[in-house]
Amino acid sequence: AFLLRLADKERKLLNQVEIALKKLHDGDFGICEGTDEQISRKRLVLRPWTRYSIEFKEELERAKKQGL
């Protein structure tokens, strides 16, 4: 069960990296998918496959907690 969870987690991360590479190729890398604003350089250095700015990601997490 542990190995299956680990493999699933790695598959999801690989998918996110592939999406980031496609965005880099298309010229959309570093743009938040929720706000269309630039994602901070610091966030991109720490997590280059991120799709959202910190602020928008926090909004998504708050909405998820509230069941929206």
C-alpha positions as CSV (number, residue, x, y, z in Angstrom):
1,A,0.0,0.0,0.0
2,F,2.9,2.4,0.9
3,L,4.6,1.8,-2.5
4,L,1.3,2.3,-4.4
5,R,0.8,5.7,-2.6
6,L,4.4,6.7,-3.3
7,A,4.1,5.7,-7.0
8,D,0.8,7.7,-7.3
9,K,2.4,10.7,-5.7
10,E,5.4,10.6,-8.0
11,R,3.1,10.2,-11.0
12,K,1.2,13.3,-10.0
13,L,4.4,15.3,-9.5
14,L,5.7,14.1,-12.9
15,N,2.5,15.2,-14.5
16,Q,2.8,18.7,-12.9
17,V,6.4,19.0,-14.1
18,E,5.3,18.0,-17.7
19,I,2.6,20.7,-17.5
20,A,5.2,23.3,-16.4
21,L,7.6,22.3,-19.2
22,K,4.8,22.7,-21.7
23,K,4.0,26.2,-20.2
24,L,7.7,27.1,-20.5
25,H,7.6,26.1,-24.2
26,D,4.4,28.0,-24.8
27,G,5.6,31.1,-23.0
28,D,3.1,30.9,-20.2
29,F,5.5,29.7,-17.4
30,G,5.3,31.6,-14.2
31,I,1.7,32.9,-14.7
32,C,-0.9,32.0,-12.1
33,E,-3.7,30.0,-13.6
34,G,-6.2,31.6,-11.2
35,T,-5.3,35.3,-11.5
36,D,-3.2,35.5,-14.7
37,E,-0.7,37.4,-12.7
38,Q,3.1,36.7,-12.4
39,I,4.0,34.1,-9.7
40,S,6.8,35.3,-7.5
41,R,10.3,34.3,-8.4
42,K,10.9,33.0,-4.9
43,R,7.9,30.6,-5.2
44,L,9.1,29.4,-8.7
45,V,12.6,28.7,-7.4
46,L,11.2,26.6,-4.5
47,R,8.5,24.9,-6.6
48,P,9.0,25.4,-10.3
49,W,6.0,23.3,-11.2
50,T,3.5,25.4,-9.3
51,R,0.4,26.5,-11.1
52,Y,-0.7,29.2,-8.7
53,S,0.6,32.2,-6.8
54,I,0.8,31.9,-3.0
55,E,-2.2,34.2,-2.5
56,F,-4.5,32.3,-4.9
57,K,-3.4,28.9,-3.6
58,E,-4.3,30.1,-0.1
59,E,-7.7,31.1,-1.4
60,L,-8.2,27.7,-2.9
61,E,-7.3,26.0,0.4
62,R,-9.7,28.2,2.4
63,A,-12.5,27.5,0.0
64,K,-11.7,23.7,0.2
65,K,-11.9,23.9,4.0
66,Q,-15.3,25.6,3.8
67,G,-16.5,23.0,1.4
68,L,-16.9,25.3,-1.6
